[in-house]
């Protein structure tokens, strides 16, 4: 039985990756941060009491800021594969918390790489890189495109990308970078723009809200479906040799396109409910991110099949269903209107 360690297992990608690996027969270990409240809602359906003999999912307290803990944890688990998905991943928030973002999203990656090296574990390492590293470089962007990050988050991801590549070349580690363009799902955090839009559409349709406040609607993005992208992560670590790969749909859509599709699907006139708020603008904007995943298609056989407009409808349907099934306590939750 293969063993995998996932940092960021409680996030969108971590939960889908855990599902995928469990379906393939893996024993899965996840790193979670200690909190006084439960923060495992995305993986609760996967959890089996570790006292049961068939348990294959195990959670461990830890943090990418604690290098000593990472060394002992990696040594004790002795994983075959390590997926580093943990980060402060909100681009807009990274302008408010640049130092924290640099420490977790950037330096955290070298702590984990060094933990693998010091523990002497022979494993394959996946680093979650990001299309935000390209920033101001014009699309389409691929593995050869020059990085030009436009946020503390993007800059921190560039550091993680290069340090992963350095450890591959310096120590012979099987370490890869997955440069993933925007990928979404009903499990996306509520402060990210796609989920903010679809959740607002569901709440406005239900009559519990009237307006959605947005920033830049003209930004162009390449949106895909998260479950397909974690399949790509796994395929990268099954390759004969380590390399870096872009995962993307290759399609371009504006935030406005996504917004219109979501509101139309909910039977709403978006112009009657959407208002502009400059607080949700970034100090430096990324105008267009559109990926070219030719290398992943040829080398890994990976290709996206769900496009952005289908994704908007999937997410609206899920948010409407969640609103109907969970009732008033869910409706009354405050909305944090960040834009990313």
Secondary structure, DSSP 8 states (H G I E B T S, - for coil): --EEEEETTTSHHHHHHHHHHHHTT-EEEEEE---SS---TTTGGG---TTSTT--EEEEE--TT-HHHHHHHHHHH--SEEEE--S---HHHHHHSHHHHIIIIIIHHHHHHHHHHHHT---EEEEEEEGGGTTTS-SSB-TTS-----SHHHHHHHHHHHHHHHHHHHH--EEEEEEE--EE-TTS-TTSHHHHHHHHHHHHHHTS---EEES-S--EE--EEHHHHHHHHHHHHHSSS---EEE-----EEHHHHHHHHHHHTT--GGGTEEE-GGGS-SS---B--B--HHHHHHH-------HHHHHHHHHHHHHHHHHHH-HHHHTS-------
